[in-house]
């Protein structure tokens, strides 16, 4: 796996509203829980259109982080929502977008651009 798509550390301090990922190429990315939950890629949140649209609302307490094979993470939120699978490629793309535009601008996009 390309280093840019391989996380080496994942931190989500209890009570915090930010998830931090350090990638094998040295980049560190912070994700506000609101962005991660709002852009949850699961079919329940997104339907089957293929577009990833921001969905406001939902509990933002991150209760559990799980590894999905060697390619993704899953999150369990405070309201038990846990069906989103966040591939490392997806997280990296989202992180790069956040670094370039900031969280408010990414949320205002309302739909993620196709990579």
N, C-alpha and C positions, 0 to 999 in steps of 0.2 A: 504494500500500500504506500502510495506517495506520502512523504512526511507531512505535507500540508493538510492531509485528511486523516491524520492519526493523532488523537489526543493523548497527551502524556500525563495530564493532571486535570481533574474535574473537582471543583469546590462549590458547594452550595451550603454556606453556613446556616444553621437552624435560625429561623426568624428573619433572615435576610431576604431581600427581594431581587437578588442578582445571582446568576449562575456564572462561574468563571471557568473557562477552558483554556488550558495551555496546550498548544499544538507542537508536534515534533519538530517543526521548522523554527520554533522559538516564539511564534506569535501568541500573544495572550488576548483573549476575547471575553468581554463581559456581556451577558444577555440579561436584560430585565425580564423578570417573570411575566410581566404583561405582554411583552413581545413574543416570548416563547409560547405562551398560552394562546394569545391572539392569532398567531400564525401556526397553530397546531395543524399538522398535515393529515390528520386522520379523515377517513371518509365521513364520519359522523359530523365533523366540523366543516368539512370542505365539500361534501357531496362528491360527485363523480365527474365534475367538469374538467378537472386537470389544473384549474387555476387555484392558487393559494391566496385566499382573501382573509384580511384581518377580521376576526370575530371578537368583538368586545364582550367583556363579561367573563364569568366563570371564576372559580376560586383560584387565587394566585399563590396559595401556600403550596410549596413544593415538598411533598412528603417523602417521596422515594425516587431514586434514580436507578434505573436498571440498564444493564448492557444487553444489546440485542446482537448476538454473534460478534463478529469483528467489524461491524459496519455502522452501528447505530446505537442510540440511547432511547430509552423510554422513560417517561415521567409519570408519576402518580400525583395528581393534584389533590388539594384539600377536599374537594367534592367527589373524590374517587374516580374522576375521569383519568383514564390511563391507556387509551387506545392509539395515541399518536406515536409513530415511530419516526424519530428524527435522525436521519442518516448523517454520518459525519460530513459528507459533501454538502448536504442541506444546511447543517449548522455552520460550516465554514463560509458558505455563500451568504448566509444571513449575517454572520459576524462581519464579513467584509463590507456588506451593505451598511451595517450599523456604524462601522468605523468611518466610512466615507460620508454618510449623510446624517448620522445621529438618530437616536431612538424616536424622537418626535416626528422627524421626517419619514422614517421607515413606517411608523404607525399610520401616518397621514397618506402614505401611498395607497393604502386600502387593498392592494393586490401586489404580490411580489412579481418582479420582472422575470421573464424566462431567461435562464442562463445559457 
